[in-house]
Amino acid sequence: MSKNEKIVVGISIGDLNGIGSEVVLKAFQDTRMLEFCTPVIFASVKLMSFFKKTYGLDMSLHGIDDLNKIVHKKINVLNVWKEPVQIEFGKEDPKMGAFAIKSLEAATTALKNSAIDVLVTAPINKSNVQSDSFKFPGHTDYLAKELGGNSLMLMVTEDLKVGLLTDHVAVKDVPGTITRELVEKKINTIHKTLVEDFGVVKPKIAVLGINPHTGDNGVIGDEDDTVLRPALDNIRNNGKIVMGPYAADSFFGSGNYKHFDAVIASYHDQGLIPFKTLSFGMGVNYTAGLNKIRTSPDHGTAYDVAGKNVANADSFKEAVFTAIHIFRKRNDYKDLSENPLKTNRKKTAPKKNS
């Protein structure tokens, strides 16, 4: 695409009984958003009109039945289904899970076919989406199967990026899941995304230990000594700047994270608790390492406030902006890689004879 073309942002609507519809519509109520991108919501225009009325939003929706009918500077809604939907805000309902997956699958197909440029996903309920045809603990695992590359959950703000060695894995299974091969694969993925997607020339990466105090020389587990340290030594020998393992309990409180371009935690809560404590409401969940771009807000379905018209759309907006930013950075990197002699230096006019 040319730099003047609008980036087409596909949006899967998530759990319809949660706050997904509210934050999506509120994000695009600000018409300035349409100067940055063209949104396509994968749902039903009739249902989105119901949500618009419910939240008292003054905005126009453009219903389409074909992605070839996308109109720029409008909020497009692709009709993924036509049947009526009974909304019960705050209720966990497998029927809503089925609609969430219909939306996700249609949006993912469009992403794979380049009918949309990036995908932003509203929150799903990981329990009620399970079925005979969908057996994934979340978006990341599903997209890892559908798209090419090596996926890594990366939580992002402008100043903080936290990746995970293991994401939706039970705590009891974490030590056995982390191998030298996994550590090297994940660090290589995050190094690549820092360079290609965020424009970091020489990334500095910190790695948190698996055990408390990184095992205290084997007193509290030996995985840090037998798995993590040898893997990090090997990565450093290949020229990457990777430091650690660091004791996780003091790493964020001390401000040490500020010295690095990214931090890799060993498991979900080790990374996401400090990330959300520091950045909740402004963070973005980015699935790094894939051949296509997907982001989402840093919150869940929020059943407790669903339908009350109090949900904050800031994190969803950040997810949209982050997807656009990464798309542009990735294209710039690809362009420079394919044209290594290309330069933006202005030609100097020849001097006139005096």
N, C-alpha and C positions, 0 to 999 in steps of 0.2 A: 504494500500500500504506500501511497505517497504521504509525505509529512502533512499535507493539507487535508487528508481524509480523516473523518472521525473514526476513532477506535470503537468498534462495536462490542459492548459489554453484555454478555449473556448472564442472566440471573436465574438461578434455581430458587424457588419460592420457599423451600423448607417446610417445617411443620405448620400447617394452616391454623392450628389451635394455639400456636405460640406467637411471638412478637415479630416473626420474619416479615410478614406482609406490612406491618406498621413501619418498621425501620426502612424497608425498601421504598415505600411510597414517600415517607417523610424525607428520605435522602434526595429524591428527585422532585420534591415539591419546590425546591430551590431551582428555578429555571436556568440559573447559571451553570448547573451541572451539565446541561445539554450542550454547552459550548466545549466541554472537554471530551464528551463521548456520546454515543447513541445507545441507550439501554434497550434490551429486549428481555422482558420478563416471561419466563416459561410457566404458564399457568392457564388461566381462563379470564378473558376480559370481563365477563359477567361477574365472576367472583372478585376480581380486583376492583371493580366498580362498587361492589358491596363493601369492601374494606375502605375504599375512598370515602364513601358516605358515612360509614361507621366512625371514622376518625375525623370527619368534618374537613376534609382536605379539598382545597380549590385547585384542581389540576385536571388536565385532559389526558385520556388514555386512548391509544390508537390500536385497536384490535386487528390482528392479522392471522391468516390461516396458513401462510407460506412465508418462509424466511426471505424469499425474493421480494417480498412486499414491504420490507423494512423501510421506514421513512426517517431520515435524519431530522434532528431537532424536535423529535416527538418521543414520548414514552411508549414504546411498542410492547404489546402483550401478545405473545403467540399462544393461540388456543391449543393447548396440549390435550385438553378434554372438554367435552361439551355438557356432560351430565351435571346436575345440581349437586352442591356440596353443603351438608349441614354443619355449620360451624358452632362449636362449643368451646369458647375460649378457656384455656387453662386445663383442658381435659386431655389425658393421654389416651389416644385412640388409634388402633392399628389402621383404620380407614384413612386417617390423616397421614399415617406413615406411607401408605400405598400411593397417595397423591404426591407426597414429597419425592418419592422415588421415580414416579412418572416424570415429574419436572426435571429431576437430576439426570435421568437417562436421556431425555430429549435434549437437554442442554449439553450434555457430554458428547452426544452424537454430533450436534452442531459444531462443537469445538473441534472435534476430530476432523470434521469436513471443512474446517476453516470458514464456516458460515458466520461464526462469531470469532472475535479475536482473543478474548479472555473470558474467563468464567468467574463469577462471584457467587458464592453459595450462602443462602440464608440458613440458619441453624435447623438441624434435624434432631429428632429424639432417637438415640441409637438403639433403643429397645423396640419401639413400635415400627421401625422400618424393616425389621427382620422378617424374611419370608423364605420360601423354597428357592426363589430366584435371586434373592439379595441376602447374602450372609457375610456382611462386612461390618466391622466395629465402627466404621465411620467413613467420611468422605475420602480421607487420605488413602485408605486401603483400596477402596473401590477405584479411585482414579489411578492408583499405581498399577492396577490390573488393566485398565482401559487405555492408558496412555503410555508412551514409551519413556524410558529413563529410569533413574533410581530415586524414588521418592524420599523426602525427608520433611518432617513437620518443622517449620521455622516460624517462630513468633517474632513479629517485626514492629518496631517503631523507628523513627528517624535516628534515635540514639542508642537503641538496644535491639539486639537480635539474638534469640535463644533457640537453638536447635536441639533435637532429641535423638539419642542413640536408640531408645525404644519408646514408642508412643502409647498406644492403647494395649499395654501388656500388664497383666496382674503383677503386683510387687513381688510376690513369691517366685515369679518366673524370670525376673529381670536378670539376676546373675548368670543364669544358664543361657539366656538369650544373647548376652553380650560376648562376642568372640573377637579375636584379633581382626579377622576378615571383616566383620561388621563395623568395627571401629574405623578401619581404614576406608571402607566404602563410604561411610557417613561423612567422615572428615573430607574426603575428596569431593563429595557432593556439595558440601557447604562451601568449600574453597572455590569450586567452580561457579556456584551461584553468586558468591560475593564479587567475583571478578566480572562475570558476564551479565548479571542481573542488577548489580548495585554499583558497578564501576569502581570497585576497590582494587587498586593496582597490586598491592602486596599485602594480602589479608593476614591479620594477626588473630589467631583463634585460641581460646581458652577451653580446656576440658575439665569438667568436674568429676570427682572420684565416684566410684560405685558405692563404697562403704563409708561410714562415718570416719572422719579424719584420714581418709584414703587408706583405711585398714590398719593404721598404726603398726607398720612393719609386720603385718600378719596376725596381730592380736585380735583384730575385729574383721577377719576375712582376708583372704589372700588374692582376690580377683584383681585388685588394683596392681599388685606386683606381678602376677602371672599373665594377665591379659592386657590391661590398659597401658602400663608403662612400656612394655616391649613394642606394642603397636604404635605408640606415640614416638618412640625412638626411631622406628623404621620410617615413619612419615617425615620426621625431621631430617633423617638422612637423605631423603629425596627432595630437600630444599624448601619445604613448607614451614612457616612459622607457627608452630603449635606448642602451646605451653600447658603444663599440668602433669598429672592430675592435681587439682586444687580441692581442698576440703570445702564442701558445699555450704556448710553452716555459716561461715563468715565471709564468703566470697562476695555476696551482693551487699551486705551490710557495711562492709569496709570500703565499698566503692571501687573495688578492684576491677569490676566488669567494665568500667569506663576506659580502661586501657586497651580494650580489645574490640575488634570489628564484629566478632560473634562469640557466643559462648555455647558449648555443647554440654547438655546435661545427660546423665545416664538414664533417667526415667522421667515419666510424665510430670509428677508433682514436684520433683526436684527442680525442674526448670520452670514450670508454669505458675507455681505459687509465687516465687519472687517476681516473675515477669508481670503477672496480673496485679500484684501488689504495687509495683512501680508504675504500671502503664494502663490499668484497667479503663476501658472506655475509649482508649485511643490506639489500642493494639490491633494487629492484623495477623491472622493465621494464613501463612503462605505455604503451599505445597511445593517446596523447592525440588529441583532435580528432574522435573518432567519436561517433555518436549512441548508442552502447552502450559499456559499460566492460569492458576486458580488461587483465589484468595477468599477469605471469609472474615466476618467480624470475630472479636475475641470473646464473645458471650454465647450462651446457649439459648434455648427456646423461651426461658423466663416465663413459665406458666403462671407464676404468682402475680405478674403484672399484665399478662396478655389481655387485650381487649379494653384496658383501662385508659388508653391514650396517654400513657406517661413514658413510654419507651424512648430512649435516647438513640438517635440515628448516627451519632458521631463515628462509632467504630465501623459501621457499614460504609459510611462515606469514605473513611480512611482505607477500607478494603478496596473500594472502587479506584481511588487515587493511586494506591499502591500497585494494583494490577496494571493501570495505565502506565505508570512510571517504569515498571519492570518490562512491559512490552516494548516501550521505546528504547530502554537501555539495551535490551537483548538484541533488538534490530540494529542499533548503532554498533554493538560489538560484532555482530555478524557482518555488517557492512565493512567495518575496518579490517576484520580478519580476511575477508575475501578480496579486499583492496589494500594490502599493506603499505603501498606507496602513496596512498591517497592522503592529502594534507589540506587543511583549511587555511593555510597561509595565503595572505593576499599577495598578488603579484605586484612587484614594485615597478612603478612606471620608470622608463629610462629618463635619465637626467637630460635636460635641455642644455645645449652648448651655450655658454655665456658669451 
